[in-house]
Amino acid sequence: MSVGTAFHPRTSALNTKMAWGEWAGYWAAAVYHDFHDIEYNAIREAAAMFDTSPLYKFLITGPDAARLVDRVIVRDVGKLAVGRVFYTCWCDDDGKVIDDGNVARLGQDRFFLTAADQTLRWLQMNAAGLDVEIADVSEDIAGLALQGPRSRDVLERATGQSWADVRYFGHRRTEIAGVEVDVTRTGYTGDLGYEIWVPAEGAVAVWDAVWEAGADHQIRPIGVRALDVARVEAGLIMVDVEYTGARHATSTAPEEFYSPFELGFGRFVDLGKGSFVGKRALELEQQAGGPKRRLVGLHIDWPSIERLYAKHGLAPVASPFVQRDPVPLYRRGRQVGRATSVTWGITIKKMIGFGSVPPELATPGERLDIEWSVEGERGTVPATVVELPFLDLPRKRA
C-alpha cells in the first residue's frame, strides 16, 4: 500500500487531477496540470519543483567510511573532495551494474548516498571488517528537486545567499525557513538545478518557503511524466528501463546483466584505483575487447512515421509520453538490439530514444531500423545512431 511522502500535504493539494503513480511504496504525482508539457516548459524556461523523497538515502560515517564507499563504487573516492558529489554506479562480483546514484562527501568521514533501489544490505555486506556506521535515512530525509534556468534565483531568495560559487555537482549546507538542509547542485533534467535534502519534520516548511520564493519566477510543481521527457533529452538512463539491476535479473541469461561499459558509465570506472567489487571482472572484460553491447542515442525518422500512418489514412501521432517498454532494432531485416525510452524531444523537435546495440553498430551515423506499429500492423522506420546526450545545455554547468 502506497503512502504519501513528507511533502504529501502540499503535493496532494496541488494534484487536483488525482493523477498518482507508485514509486518505491510512495505516491508519486504523474502530472499536476492539464498536460505535462506545461510542466516540462517550467523545467526548460522557468523553475520546477519535484518530490524526490522516494529515493533511498544512506548516511555512511566513521573512520572507514571512505574505504567502504571506495570498495563499493567504481569511481575513486580519493578524488572526491569534501563538498563535492560523484555520479556513479556499483557492481556485483561479476562486474554487472546493480544500481546507479549520487554520492556526496559531506565531511572527511561522512558520505550521503542516494539510490533508486534498496541498497542497505549490499552496503552492510561489504562493510565486513570496517569501522563504519550505515544508516538508512530514507524515511528521515525528504528530497526536493528545484530545476530550471531560474532555479538559482529561487534558491537564493529562499536562503538569502548567493549560489553562484557552488559548482556543478557541488554541495553546501544551508538553512531554509529555519530548517537546516543539505543542497547538492544535481538533478535529473539536464538543466540548471539543485536537490534539497530536508529533515522530514521540516519538509512542509521548506516546500512553502521555496514555493513562495518562486512566485515571481513562474515556479510549478512537476510530475514524473514531464521529468521523464527531460531526462531522456538529457541522455540520462533509468534502472529497470535501460538496464536491469543485477540483483533483479529474472534469469541467468547474459542479456539481463549489464556492464558499466555498455551503459555509458565506462568513463567513471577507475581500474587504476585499489580493489573494488567487480574490478577483476571488469579488467577481464576490457582485456577481451569490452562488452557485446553499447548504449547509443537514436534519432528516429519522422517522415517515415508519417508514411506508416498515411498508409492507414491517418494523421501521424507522436506519443507525448516516454515509451519505456523495449522495442526491437533491426539491421537489414535482422534484429540487432533494442530501443527504450522512445519519446518526442520537445526542445530538440525530434523523435528520440536509447538503443542497445553491438559495438560495430554504435558509431554515430550508423543506420538502423526500429519497429513501429500503426493500427496493430507492425512496420519499421529508419533510425540514426547519434552521440549522447541529445540536449546539452551549457547553463546546467554555468
C-alpha positions as CSV (number, residue, x, y, z in Angstrom):
1,M,0.0,0.0,0.0
2,S,1.5,3.3,-1.1
3,V,1.8,6.2,1.4
4,G,2.4,9.9,1.0
5,T,5.9,11.5,1.3
6,A,6.7,14.2,3.8
7,F,5.6,16.7,1.1
8,H,2.2,15.0,0.6
9,P,0.2,17.7,2.5
10,R,1.3,20.1,-0.3
11,T,1.6,17.8,-3.4
12,S,-1.9,16.2,-2.7
13,A,-3.5,19.7,-2.6
14,L,-1.9,20.6,-5.9
15,N,-2.6,17.3,-7.6
16,T,-6.3,18.1,-8.3
17,K,-6.3,15.7,-11.2
18,M,-5.6,12.8,-8.7
19,A,-3.0,11.5,-11.2
20,W,-0.8,9.4,-9.0
21,G,1.6,6.6,-9.6
22,E,3.7,4.4,-7.3
23,W,7.4,4.9,-6.6
24,A,9.1,2.7,-4.0
25,G,6.0,2.5,-1.9
26,Y,5.1,6.2,-2.1
27,W,2.5,8.1,-4.0
28,A,4.2,10.0,-6.8
29,A,2.4,12.6,-8.9
30,A,2.3,11.7,-12.6
31,V,1.1,15.2,-13.6
32,Y,-0.4,18.2,-11.8
33,H,-1.7,20.2,-14.7
34,D,-4.0,19.5,-17.7
35,F,-1.0,18.2,-19.6
36,H,2.6,17.6,-18.8
37,D,4.0,19.9,-21.5
38,I,3.2,22.8,-19.1
39,E,5.4,21.2,-16.5
40,Y,8.1,20.4,-19.0
41,N,8.2,24.1,-20.0
42,A,8.7,25.0,-16.4
43,I,11.9,22.8,-16.4
44,R,13.3,24.4,-19.5
45,E,12.0,28.0,-19.2
46,A,11.4,28.9,-15.6
47,A,11.6,26.8,-12.3
48,A,10.1,23.5,-11.3
49,M,9.7,21.6,-8.1
50,F,9.8,17.8,-8.0
51,D,9.4,15.5,-5.0
52,T,12.3,13.0,-5.0
53,S,11.6,11.7,-1.5
54,P,11.0,8.1,-2.6
55,L,14.8,7.7,-3.5
56,Y,16.6,5.5,-1.0
57,K,19.1,7.5,1.1
58,F,22.0,6.3,3.2
59,L,24.4,8.1,5.6
60,I,27.8,6.4,5.8
61,T,30.0,7.6,8.7
62,G,33.1,6.5,10.7
63,P,36.8,6.1,10.3
64,D,36.4,3.6,7.5
65,A,33.5,5.4,5.7
66,A,35.7,6.3,2.7
67,R,37.1,2.7,2.5
68,L,33.6,1.3,2.3
69,V,32.4,3.7,-0.4
70,D,35.6,3.1,-2.4
71,R,35.1,-0.6,-2.0
72,V,31.6,-0.4,-3.4
73,I,31.6,2.2,-6.2
74,V,33.6,2.2,-9.5
75,R,35.0,5.7,-9.0
76,D,38.0,6.6,-6.9
77,V,36.8,8.2,-3.6
78,G,40.2,9.6,-3.1
79,K,39.3,12.1,-5.9
80,L,36.1,13.2,-4.2
81,A,36.7,16.3,-2.2
82,V,34.5,17.4,0.8
83,G,31.7,19.5,-0.7
84,R,31.6,17.6,-3.9
85,V,29.3,14.9,-5.4
86,F,30.0,11.9,-7.6
87,Y,27.5,10.4,-10.0
88,T,28.5,6.7,-10.2
89,C,27.4,3.1,-10.3
90,W,28.1,0.0,-8.3
91,C,28.6,-3.6,-9.5
92,D,28.4,-7.2,-8.2
93,D,31.4,-9.5,-8.2
94,D,30.8,-10.3,-11.9
95,G,31.2,-6.6,-12.8
96,K,27.4,-6.2,-13.6
97,V,25.7,-3.0,-12.6
98,I,23.4,-3.2,-9.5
99,D,22.3,0.4,-9.5
100,D,23.5,4.0,-10.1
101,G,23.2,7.1,-8.0
102,N,24.9,10.0,-6.3
103,V,27.5,10.0,-3.5
104,A,28.1,13.4,-1.7
105,R,31.1,13.8,0.6
106,L,29.7,15.8,3.5
107,G,32.9,15.5,5.5
108,Q,36.2,13.6,5.5
109,D,34.5,10.5,7.0
110,R,30.8,11.3,6.2
111,F,29.0,10.4,2.9
112,F,25.4,10.7,1.7
113,L,24.4,8.1,-1.0
114,T,21.2,8.2,-2.9
115,A,19.9,5.2,-5.0
116,A,16.8,4.1,-6.8
117,D,16.9,0.6,-5.2
118,Q,17.2,-0.5,-1.6
119,T,21.0,-0.8,-1.1
120,L,21.3,-1.1,2.7
121,R,22.1,-4.9,2.7
122,W,24.6,-4.5,-0.1
123,L,26.4,-1.8,1.9
124,Q,26.3,-3.9,5.1
125,M,27.7,-7.0,3.3
126,N,30.7,-5.0,2.0
127,A,31.3,-3.3,5.3
128,A,32.7,-6.5,6.9
129,G,35.8,-5.7,8.9
130,L,35.4,-2.0,8.6
131,D,34.8,0.6,11.4
132,V,31.8,2.3,9.8
133,E,28.2,3.1,10.5
134,I,25.5,2.8,7.8
135,A,22.2,4.5,8.5
136,D,19.2,4.1,6.2
137,V,17.7,7.6,6.4
138,S,15.2,7.1,3.5
139,E,12.2,7.9,5.7
140,D,14.0,10.6,7.7
141,I,15.2,12.8,4.8
142,A,12.8,14.2,2.2
143,G,14.1,15.2,-1.2
144,L,13.0,18.3,-3.2
145,A,14.5,18.9,-6.7
146,L,14.5,22.5,-7.8
147,Q,15.2,22.6,-11.5
148,G,15.2,25.1,-14.4
149,P,17.0,28.2,-15.6
150,R,15.5,30.3,-12.7
151,S,16.2,27.7,-10.0
152,R,19.3,29.6,-8.8
153,D,17.2,32.8,-8.4
154,V,14.6,30.9,-6.4
155,L,17.2,29.2,-4.2
156,E,19.0,32.5,-3.5
157,R,15.7,34.1,-2.4
158,A,14.8,31.1,-0.2
159,T,18.2,31.0,1.5
160,G,19.3,34.7,1.4
161,Q,22.6,33.5,0.0
162,S,24.4,33.6,-3.3
163,W,24.8,30.2,-5.0
164,A,26.9,31.3,-7.9
165,D,30.0,29.8,-6.4
166,V,28.5,26.3,-5.9
167,R,29.7,24.5,-9.0
168,Y,28.0,21.6,-10.9
169,F,28.0,18.6,-8.6
170,G,28.8,20.7,-5.6
171,H,27.3,20.6,-2.1
172,R,26.5,23.2,0.6
173,R,24.7,23.0,3.9
174,T,22.3,25.9,4.5
175,E,19.0,26.9,6.1
176,I,15.6,27.4,4.6
177,A,12.6,28.6,6.7
178,G,14.7,27.9,9.8
179,V,15.3,24.3,8.8
180,E,18.9,23.1,8.2
181,V,19.2,21.4,4.8
182,D,21.8,19.9,2.5
183,V,21.8,21.2,-1.1
184,T,23.5,19.5,-4.0
185,R,23.8,21.0,-7.4
186,T,22.5,17.9,-9.1
187,G,19.3,16.8,-10.8
188,Y,17.7,14.5,-13.4
189,T,16.7,17.0,-16.0
190,G,19.9,18.1,-17.7
191,D,19.2,21.7,-16.8
192,L,20.4,24.1,-14.2
193,G,19.2,22.7,-10.9
194,Y,19.6,21.7,-7.3
195,E,18.4,19.0,-5.0
196,I,17.4,19.9,-1.4
197,W,17.6,17.2,1.3
198,V,15.3,18.1,4.1
199,P,14.6,16.5,7.5
200,A,11.1,15.1,7.1
201,E,9.7,17.1,10.0
202,G,10.7,20.3,8.2
203,A,9.5,19.3,4.8
204,V,6.3,21.3,4.6
205,A,8.0,24.5,5.9
206,V,10.8,24.2,3.3
207,W,8.3,23.5,0.5
208,D,6.3,26.6,1.4
209,A,9.4,28.8,1.5
210,V,10.7,27.6,-1.9
211,W,7.2,27.9,-3.4
212,E,6.9,31.5,-2.1
213,A,10.5,32.3,-3.3
214,G,9.5,31.1,-6.8
215,A,6.3,33.0,-7.1
216,D,7.9,35.7,-9.3
217,H,9.7,33.1,-11.3
218,Q,6.7,31.1,-12.6
219,I,7.5,28.1,-10.4
220,R,5.4,25.0,-10.9
221,P,5.2,21.5,-9.4
222,I,6.1,18.8,-11.9
223,G,5.3,15.1,-12.1
224,V,7.0,12.0,-13.4
225,R,5.8,12.4,-17.0
226,A,7.5,15.8,-17.5
227,L,10.6,14.7,-15.7
228,D,10.8,11.6,-17.9
229,V,10.9,13.6,-21.2
230,A,13.5,15.9,-19.8
231,R,15.8,13.1,-18.6
232,V,15.7,11.4,-21.9
233,E,16.6,14.5,-23.8
234,A,19.5,14.9,-21.3
235,G,20.7,11.3,-22.1
236,L,20.0,10.1,-18.5
237,I,19.2,6.4,-18.2
238,M,16.8,4.7,-15.8
239,V,17.3,1.4,-13.9
240,D,14.7,-1.2,-14.9
241,V,14.2,0.6,-18.2
242,E,17.6,1.0,-20.0
243,Y,19.0,-1.8,-17.8
244,T,18.1,-4.4,-15.2
245,G,19.9,-4.2,-11.9
246,A,22.0,-7.3,-11.4
247,R,20.1,-8.3,-8.3
248,H,16.8,-8.2,-10.1
249,A,17.5,-10.2,-13.2
250,T,14.8,-12.8,-13.6
251,S,17.0,-15.4,-15.3
252,T,20.7,-16.2,-15.8
253,A,20.6,-15.1,-19.4
254,P,23.6,-12.9,-20.2
255,E,21.4,-10.3,-21.9
256,E,19.8,-9.4,-18.5
257,F,23.1,-8.3,-17.0
258,Y,24.8,-5.0,-17.9
259,S,28.4,-3.9,-17.6
260,P,29.2,-0.2,-16.8
261,F,31.0,0.0,-20.2
262,E,27.8,-0.7,-22.1
263,L,25.6,1.8,-20.2
264,G,27.8,4.9,-20.7
265,F,29.4,4.5,-17.3
266,G,32.8,3.5,-18.7
267,R,34.2,7.0,-18.2
268,F,33.6,6.6,-14.5
269,V,35.3,3.2,-14.0
270,D,38.7,3.7,-12.4
271,L,40.6,0.4,-12.9
272,G,43.7,2.2,-11.6
273,K,42.4,2.5,-8.1
274,G,42.6,-0.2,-5.4
275,S,40.3,-3.2,-5.2
276,F,36.6,-2.7,-5.5
277,V,33.6,-5.0,-6.1
278,G,33.7,-6.3,-9.7
279,K,37.1,-4.8,-10.6
280,R,38.7,-8.1,-11.7
281,A,35.7,-9.0,-13.8
282,L,35.8,-5.6,-15.5
283,E,39.5,-5.9,-16.1
284,L,38.9,-9.2,-17.8
285,E,36.1,-7.8,-19.8
286,Q,38.3,-4.9,-21.1
287,Q,41.1,-7.3,-22.0
288,A,38.6,-9.3,-24.0
289,G,37.6,-6.3,-26.0
290,G,34.8,-5.0,-23.9
291,P,31.1,-5.9,-23.6
292,K,29.0,-7.1,-26.5
293,R,26.6,-4.1,-26.4
294,R,26.8,-0.3,-26.3
295,L,24.3,2.3,-25.3
296,V,23.6,4.9,-28.1
297,G,21.3,7.7,-28.9
298,L,18.8,7.3,-31.7
299,H,17.2,9.9,-34.0
300,I,14.1,8.3,-35.4
301,D,13.0,9.4,-38.9
302,W,9.7,11.3,-38.6
303,P,8.7,11.4,-42.3
304,S,8.9,7.6,-42.3
305,I,6.5,7.5,-39.3
306,E,4.2,9.8,-41.2
307,R,4.1,7.4,-44.1
308,L,3.1,4.5,-41.9
309,Y,0.1,6.5,-40.7
310,A,-0.7,7.7,-44.2
311,K,-0.9,4.0,-45.3
312,H,-3.9,3.7,-43.0
313,G,-5.4,7.1,-43.9
314,L,-4.5,8.5,-40.5
315,A,-2.8,11.7,-39.4
316,P,0.6,10.9,-37.7
317,V,0.7,10.8,-33.9
318,A,3.7,11.3,-31.7
319,S,3.0,9.9,-28.2
320,P,3.6,12.7,-25.6
321,F,4.8,10.1,-23.1
322,V,8.1,8.2,-22.8
323,Q,7.6,4.7,-24.1
324,R,9.7,2.8,-21.7
325,D,9.0,-0.8,-22.9
326,P,11.7,-2.1,-25.2
327,V,11.1,-2.4,-29.0
328,P,13.3,-4.3,-31.5
329,L,16.1,-2.7,-33.6
330,Y,17.0,-4.2,-36.9
331,R,19.8,-4.0,-39.4
332,R,18.9,-5.4,-42.9
333,G,16.0,-7.3,-41.5
334,R,17.9,-9.0,-38.7
335,Q,17.3,-8.0,-35.1
336,V,20.5,-6.5,-33.6
337,G,19.3,-4.8,-30.5
338,R,16.5,-2.9,-28.7
339,A,15.4,0.6,-28.1
340,T,14.0,2.0,-24.9
341,S,12.6,5.4,-23.7
342,V,11.3,6.4,-27.1
343,T,9.7,9.9,-27.0
344,W,9.3,13.2,-28.8
345,G,12.0,15.6,-27.6
346,I,10.1,18.8,-27.0
347,T,13.1,21.1,-27.2
348,I,15.0,19.4,-29.9
349,K,11.9,18.6,-32.0
350,K,12.9,15.1,-32.8
351,M,11.7,11.6,-32.1
352,I,14.4,10.1,-30.0
353,G,15.3,7.0,-27.8
354,F,18.1,5.0,-26.4
355,G,19.5,2.0,-28.3
356,S,21.4,-1.0,-27.1
357,V,23.4,-2.4,-30.0
358,P,26.6,-4.3,-30.8
359,P,29.8,-2.2,-30.8
360,E,30.2,-2.3,-34.5
361,L,26.8,-0.6,-34.9
362,A,27.5,2.1,-32.2
363,T,29.3,4.6,-34.4
364,P,27.4,7.9,-34.9
365,G,25.8,7.9,-38.3
366,E,25.0,4.2,-38.4
367,R,21.6,3.5,-39.9
368,L,19.2,1.0,-38.2
369,D,15.5,0.3,-38.3
370,I,13.2,0.5,-35.3
371,E,9.9,-1.4,-35.0
372,W,6.9,0.8,-35.2
373,S,3.2,-0.3,-35.1
374,V,0.2,1.5,-36.5
375,E,-3.3,0.2,-36.2
376,G,-1.9,-3.1,-35.0
377,E,0.3,-3.5,-38.1
378,R,4.0,-3.8,-37.4
379,G,6.4,-1.9,-39.6
380,T,9.8,-0.3,-39.3
381,V,11.2,3.1,-39.7
382,P,14.8,4.3,-40.1
383,A,16.8,5.4,-37.0
384,T,20.2,7.0,-37.0
385,V,22.8,6.4,-34.2
386,V,23.9,9.7,-32.6
387,E,26.0,10.7,-29.6
388,L,24.5,11.3,-26.2
389,P,23.2,13.5,-24.7
390,F,20.6,14.7,-27.2
391,L,20.4,18.0,-25.4
392,D,23.4,19.5,-23.7
393,L,22.6,22.9,-22.1
394,P,25.6,24.9,-21.1
395,R,23.6,26.5,-18.3
396,K,23.5,23.3,-16.3
397,R,27.2,23.7,-15.7
398,A,27.3,27.5,-15.5
